[in-house]
């Protein structure tokens, strides 16, 4: 049996694994640099190596995660390394006691006005166009550098040159970016129904875009007015039925306000521009996945653009 120390974990993960709770879960899946553990409640915890937490429910382990994965087949039992766990024939014991907790919960930022949102959208879109011009959904960010009506005209003019995924996202966004459109609960449900599961990979582009957009809704304080219990239930049902469990966990956590560390650090830096470090955090997020980080940033850009005409100061 292996015993590995948790050197750092997210607040969301720490809340799911109580100090005296023996059972953590069973291995759900494993990839090159992550191992996913399904808890008894059905949530997915992500075990990773040391460094920034790349999932909202992540635990950074003080070990070589790739080597660890060879000893953990799907279904293997994972427990906490506490006295009560001695009777469990577990494949892995995690030493969680005393592990530093990183707060990945995005709070509303009181200084976000329409001009600030416009600035965030423009500067982040410009950065994406310079450093990731052809990756993922960046072509939509390029068009987002224009203001609302010119943006729509540009989309209509340039849509034929977009990839299949970008074209599908464009089809969803075009009617929503009208200055006459009101961002309401129906808008949120339309976005999740049409974007979730859209694209390829472990976390499809549509899901990553939704994560970025939800980050904007949280920092603007706009989400509570949109997300009544029935709307939340419909949102989660769309996610559950429309994408993989791993990607769905990211979107579900984003709805709850919990984000991976690169997303959270960038969003906080964009909300406090005087620090002058947002570009470094943008580069870190852009390095996540094939295009996952880039697509989340496009979601941030689109979220700002969608809210500018109707955001109330």
N, C-alpha and C positions, 0 to 999 in steps of 0.2 A: 504493500500500500504506500502511495506517495503522499507526503505532507508538504504543502507549499504555502509560503507566507503571502498574504495580500498586502502589497506595499502602498496601495492607494485605491480608493473606489469612489463612485459617484454617490451623491446623496440619495438618489432614487434607488440604487442598488442596496445601499445600507438600510434603507427603510424596509426593503423586502426580506432581508435576512436579519432576523432579530437575534440579539446576543446569545440567548439560551436555546435558540432553535437549532436542532441537530441537522435535520435534512435540508440541504440546499436545493437539490434536484437531481435530474438525470441528464446526461449529455444528449442534446438534441441534434447537433450538427457540428462539424469542424471544417475549417478552411485553413489557408496558409498561415495566417497570423491571429486567428481567433477560434475560440471554442465556445459554443452556445450551450447553456444549461437551462433546461426547462424546469421551472419551479413547480411545486404542487398546485399552485394557483394558476398555472398556465402562462406565466410571464417568462421572457427570455433574458437571462443574464449573460453578458458577454465577458469571457475571460480573455485577457490580452497580455502582452508583455508590458514592461515598464514604459513610461512616457505619457503623452497626452491621451486622455480617455476618448476613444473613438466611437463610443456608443453611449446613449443616455443611461443605460443600466450596466455600466462597465466595471470590472474589477481588474486592476493592473497587478500582475503576479511577478514575484521576484524569481523568475525562471525563464528558460527558453521555451516559449509557447509552442513552437513548431515541434520540438522534441517531446514536449508533454503530450501533444496530440496523438502521438503514435501509441501511447499507453491508454488512451481513453476512447474506446469504441462507442458508437451510438448506443445509448441505454445505460452506460456505466453510471454507477451511483456516486454522487458527490455530497460530502457532509462537511460540517464545521469541525475544526480540531478543538473540541472541548471534551471534558471528562465523560459526559453523557453519550458521546459518540462511539465509545469503545466497542459496543456490541454490533456496530454496523459493518458489514463486509464491503466497505466502500472502495472504489478504485482511486479516489482522491479525497484528501482532507485539506480544507482551506483554513489557514490561520488568519481569521479576520479581526481578532481582538487587537485594539490599538491602532488599526489602520487609519491613516488620515482620510477624512471625508472631503471630497470636493463638491462644492455647491454648483450644480448645473441647472438651477432653477432661474429662469428669466423673469425678472420683475418689471412692472410698468415703469417707464422713465418719464418724469414729469416735464421735461424740457423739449419734448418732441412736438414741434409745430409743423404745419404744412411746408414752410420754406426749408426746414431741417430735413424733412422726409424727401423733398425734391433734391436737396443736395446729396443726401445719402444715395438715392437712386442714380443720380447722374455720375457721381464720382466712382461708385462701385461698378456701374456699367462700363465706364471708361477704362477702369483697371482691367476688367475681364476682357475687353476688346483688345487691350494691349498685350496681356500676358497669357490669355487662353482663347484666342480668337476663333478657333474652329472646334473647340471641345464642347460636347453636350449641347446645352440649350443657350450657349453664349450668343448665337445669332439673334435671339430674341432680345438679349440685353443690349446688343448693338442698336437695335431699333428703339429700345427704351430710352436712349439718350435724348430723344426728341420729346417735346411736350405732347400732351394727350392727343389732340386732333392730328397733328403731323405724324405722330406715332402710328395712329390707325391707318393713315394714308400710306405710310411707308410699309406697313405690314401687308396691306392689300397689294401694293406694287411689287413687293419682294417675296411673297409667300411661295411662288413657284420655285425659288432657289433654295428653299429650306429642306432639311432632312425630313424623313417621314415622321419622326418623333416631334421635331420642332413644328411641323405643319399641324400635327394633331393638337399640340399645346396652343398654337396660334388660333385654331378653330374654336377652342374653348374660351380664349381670352378676348378675342376681337369684340364680341358683344358686351363684355364686362368692362372694357376700357372706354366705353362711351362716357362722356362727362355727365350725361343725363342718368347714368345708371347709379342706383343706390346700393352700397355694400350692405347686405342684410344677411340674415340667417340662411335665406334661400341661396344667396351667392356662395356662401361657404359650402353648402351641401352640393351645389352644382359643381364646384371646383373639386371636391373630393370624389364625387361620382365619376367625373370625366377624366381626372388626372391619376387617380390611384391605380397602380399597376401598369402605367403607361411607360413603355420602354423595356430595356433588357437589363440583365445583371442581377446581383443580389439585392440591390436597392434600385429599382427602376427610376428613370429620370423624373417621371411624374410624382413619385413619392418624395424624392429629394427636394423637388420644387415646392411641394406642399410643406415640408419641414421648414424651409426658409420663409415661406409666406406666414406660417403660424408663428415663427419667431417675431415677425413684425407685428402681428396681431397682439402678441403678449406685451412687447415693449411699449406699444402705443396705448395699452390698457383697453383696447377695443374688443377683445375676445369675449369677456363676460356678457356683454350686451347681445352677442350673437349666439351664445352657446347655452341655451336653456337645456334642462335635462332631456327633453324629447329630441332636440337637435343633436345633442351629444350622443345619444343612443343611435340615431340614424347615421351619424358620422362614423362611429365605431363599427357599425354593421357593414357599411360600405368598405371600410378598411379590412375587416375580417374576411369579407367575401371577395375582395378585389385584388389582393396581393399576397405575397408570401408572409409567413409568420414573422420572420426576421425583419423584413422591411416594414411590416405592419406595426411591429413593436416600436420602431423609430417614430412612425407617424403618430401612434397612440401616445407615446411619451411626449411628443411635441404638443399635442393637444392639451396634455396635463401641465405643460410648461417646462419639461425636462429635456435637455438637449445634450448632444455630444460636446465635448470640451472645445474643439475648434470652432463650432458654430457659436457657442456661447461667448467665447472670447472675442470673436469678430463682432458680434452684435453689440456687446458692451463697449467695445472700442469705437464703433461707429456712432454710438449714442453719446460718447464723450470725445469729440474730435480734437479737442485741445491737447490730448495726450500724444498725438502724432504717431501712433503705433498700429493703426488699423491695417496698413499695407502689409505689415509682417504677419498679422493674423489672417489676412486674406490669402497670402501665399501658403500658409500652413493649411488652411481649409482647402485650397485648390489642389493640394497634393493628396487629398483623401480619395481613394478609389480611382476608377477609370475616369469618371466624370461626376461622381457623387457630390464632392465639395463644390465644384463649379455650378452644378445644377441647384444646389441649396442657395448659393449666392444669387443666381438668377431669380430664385423664388423671393429672396429679400428685395431685389430690385423691383420685381413685379408687385410685391406686396406694398411697397412704398408708393408705386405709381397708382395702384388701385385705391389707396386710401387718401391720397393728397386731395382730390376734389371734394371728399365728404368727411374728412377727419375734423372733428370738432375740438377747438382749442378750449 
